[in-house]
Amino acid sequence: MMFKVLSMLNLLALTLPQTPTQYVTSPVGGQHDDNGCMIGAGYTWCESSQSCIRQWTTPCQDNFNGCSDCLTKQRKGMNIACPAECDVVVDNWRPIAVDPLPHPVDPLPVPEPPVGPCPDVMCMMYCENGFLLDDNGCNLCSCLSPIPMTPTVINDLLNPVPVPDLPGECPIPPSYCDNEYACPKVTEVTHCSQNGISGYTTYQLSLVIHNPNVRNIYAIYGDTQFGEHPLSFPPAYQGTSIYDSNLGGIAPEIVAINSDAAYDSWLTIDITDGDKNNELSSVGIDFNSWTDTTGIYTTNGAIFLMDSDKDIAQKPEHIIAQITIRDNDVQDVIINVQGKLHCDNCPIPQTWQETQITFHLEKPQVANPDVIPHNCLSWFDGCNTCLVTEGVLRGCSRMMCFTESNPHCLSFASGH
């Protein structure tokens, strides 16, 4: 069964080219349904209003049962409009902003600038119990009094609370890629599998465009047009239903209410703030079945931009997903991608596609600070920046550093 991705003028379908350079056209108008609604222009019959509507611009009560149901369906990828009174819904315990087009919020207060560093000149004296500190944490030229050895102090000294070691750098080295148009890039959102959902690691998946003729990306899909080319995502963490999203990321207002929502799993084309303008849609993908035990696999489905001419990112790197999987899982994400090429004089836009792009997901390991990756081009040794050739230092800057940071690779041979 072949999946077809139609262009924006058809609105509800996109047509995949027969070859990577075949033109795509879109009829306007055309066939009507039994109620006289113009199918080709995106109109369907709404029984409750007894009229032909475009369901993504005009609310139709046939599609939902109240505001909560409508807004939940929107977040799960159903491309429907909700009534204006659904801007704010009050649940059983507190009001929450759930409008897919949230009202502007006041900007967060600008934090006070950090206090400057302590004076370089130090007291030329020795204090057995340490120095008194001022409000900024800087040493005063006065010594602390001896700490009285009470039972509590003695117990604290004999049984100190263990302080967990903070992990260093956990780089994800880029995989080899010789694709004509786009290559995969995996970035960890958490830090060495920490600071996120306990037991899970969160990754951002993006495509790096290597071909200057590429104009945009407008669809990610699975089909069987030239053999089986599935769209495949592994089982992944999904947030609480009212806070999670399947398309376009999570709105900052939602993350402010529930911080775990920042680690939800979702698909996108460059939009990460909750798709406030409803620029994304999907077809043929059962997001309801995507859980931490069941993945996505389709050869007849896609997510796509409603405006196939738009280039949202306007840069070579395009975010296509965020996914949170269990720490011990080793998984692959497989996608096919389609977009348009630069061709100002072409009567019909030319398209490009790349199939079976694979993202390998495996828990990142703490890098050995004494080992320089073989494909590292620029290395930070904790103080100075060094040029590297095949894992060997070739020359470093000569700055004097009073403190050292974690050594890590600044850039790899792939450009990441």
KAVENHU-V164645 format. One record per backbone hydrogen bond with DSSP energy under -0.5 kcal/mol. CO is the residue of the C=O (numbers start at 1). NH is the residue of the N-H. If there is no record, write none. Layout:
CO_NH ; CO_NH
//
This chain:
4_6 ; 4_14 ; 7_10 ; 7_11 ; 10_12 ; 14_6 ; 14_16 ; 19_22 ; 31_39 ; 31_40 ; 33_36 ; 37_33 ; 37_39 ; 38_41 ; 38_43 ; 39_42 ; 44_53 ; 45_47 ; 46_50 ; 46_51 ; 51_46 ; 53_44 ; 53_55 ; 54_57 ; 54_58 ; 55_81 ; 60_63 ; 61_64 ; 66_70 ; 67_71 ; 68_72 ; 69_73 ; 70_74 ; 71_75 ; 72_76 ; 73_78 ; 74_77 ; 75_246 ; 75_247 ; 78_80 ; 83_86 ; 84_87 ; 85_88 ; 87_98 ; 87_99 ; 89_91 ; 89_96 ; 94_91 ; 96_89 ; 96_98 ; 99_102 ; 123_125 ; 126_128 ; 127_130 ; 130_144 ; 132_140 ; 134_137 ; 138_134 ; 140_142 ; 142_132 ; 148_150 ; 150_154 ; 151_155 ; 152_156 ; 153_157 ; 154_158 ; 155_159 ; 162_164 ; 169_367 ; 171_173 ; 181_210 ; 181_211 ; 183_208 ; 185_206 ; 187_204 ; 190_192 ; 191_194 ; 194_191 ; 197_200 ; 199_327 ; 201_325 ; 202_189 ; 202_190 ; 203_323 ; 204_187 ; 205_320 ; 205_321 ; 206_185 ; 207_209 ; 207_318 ; 208_183 ; 210_212 ; 211_214 ; 213_342 ; 218_305 ; 219_338 ; 220_303 ; 221_336 ; 222_301 ; 223_229 ; 224_227 ; 227_226 ; 227_229 ; 229_223 ; 230_232 ; 231_298 ; 232_334 ; 233_296 ; 237_265 ; 240_243 ; 240_244 ; 246_267 ; 248_274 ; 248_275 ; 251_254 ; 251_255 ; 252_256 ; 253_257 ; 254_257 ; 254_258 ; 258_261 ; 259_262 ; 260_263 ; 261_264 ; 266_322 ; 267_248 ; 272_250 ; 275_278 ; 279_306 ; 281_304 ; 283_302 ; 285_287 ; 286_289 ; 287_290 ; 289_291 ; 291_236 ; 294_291 ; 296_233 ; 298_231 ; 301_222 ; 302_283 ; 303_220 ; 304_281 ; 306_308 ; 307_310 ; 310_312 ; 316_209 ; 316_318 ; 318_207 ; 319_270 ; 320_268 ; 321_205 ; 322_266 ; 323_203 ; 323_325 ; 324_237 ; 325_201 ; 326_329 ; 329_331 ; 331_361 ; 333_359 ; 334_232 ; 335_357 ; 336_221 ; 337_354 ; 338_218 ; 338_219 ; 339_352 ; 340_215 ; 340_216 ; 343_346 ; 349_24 ; 350_341 ; 352_339 ; 354_337 ; 357_335 ; 358_360 ; 359_333 ; 359_361 ; 360_362 ; 361_331 ; 367_369 ; 368_371 ; 370_372 ; 371_373 ; 373_376 ; 375_413 ; 377_388 ; 378_410 ; 378_411 ; 379_381 ; 379_386 ; 380_408 ; 382_405 ; 384_381 ; 385_397 ; 386_379 ; 387_394 ; 387_395 ; 389_392 ; 392_389 ; 395_387 ; 399_401 ; 408_380 ; 411_377 ; 411_378 ; 412_415
//
